[in-house]
């Protein structure tokens, strides 16, 4: 396993020790360089910032290249030295497991996974975190032929995340601009939320939700999604 070295010689022992060395404590609150990361096996750069100035530091922020960020605070130790449990700012609990200078996080409720400091190939070849980046169950499961899901796939709709219980997907239009569609997986309904012109000016719509029966069992709803603030 290859890990991009941390800036200024920072060292994090995750798990029961989980300590920053005293020499690096004074440099906390400064973002580390961008490194290879995975969110549910999808590659996206991220970087870490420790949120305390004294060692050991049990609270850090992960910032993703697309602008989303989360804060994780240690709440208890795990059974092994390289394992600890953290909560994000919304109360979600994650198990953190360290391997060499990288670490993995797995959400204890929905199974979402984060790998810090590895590519997918490196993670799957790693004996320490490979179980966290193996194929997801829904990758091999056949899904129903649901019309809206097929249309969104054909339009190359990009999932943006989960906000207030609904999923947002963006469809880029030829010539510029985009359309944002919201899908309620729980109610199996959808609607067009807004469209942006090529200059980025949005137009919002107050149209009622339409039926999308069966959408909850398709890729639109089964793919893990990050919660948007």
C-alpha positions, 0 to 999 in steps of 0.5 A: 500500500502506498500513501502520500506522505503527510505534510511537515512530518505529521503522524496520526496513530489511529485506534487506541492511541490515536495521538498526534506527536507533540511536535506536530500539535502546534501545526494543528488547524492547518489543512494537509495537502490533497491526497487520493481518497475514496467515498464508497469506492469512488475516487475523489481527492480529500484533505484532513485538518486537525481541529485542536492545537494540543496532542493527542487530537481526537477531532478532525475535518475531512474536506472533499475536492467538490466542496463537501466537508465533514467533522469527526469527533472520537467518542470511544476506543475500539477493541484493537489499537488501530480502531476507534469510533467517531461521530460526525456533526449530524450524529452519525457514528463511524468506525475508524480503522488505521492501516500504516499511514492511511485509514478507513471509515465505515458508517455503522448505520448505512455502510458508507465507506471512506478511505483516506490516502489510497487509490481503489487499486491500492485499497483492494490490494491492501490486507488492512483495508481491502474489506472496506473497498470490495464490491458493494452488494448492489453493484451485482444486483439486478434492478427493475426497468424503471422508466425515470431511472433509465431516462436519468441514466441516458441523460447522464444525470450526476448525483449531487447528494441527499438534502432534506430527505430527497436526492438531487441529480444534475443534468447538464444541457447541451450549450450550457446550463443544467437542470436539477431533479429531486427524487424522494426515494421514500415516497417514490416521487420526483420533480424538476426543482430548478434549471440554470441558464448558461450564465449560471442564473437559476430558475426555480419551480414549484411544480408538484411531485410526480409518481416514480413507482419502483424508483427506490430499487434502482441506482438512483436510490440504492447508490450511497449518497452524502448528506448535503448541508 
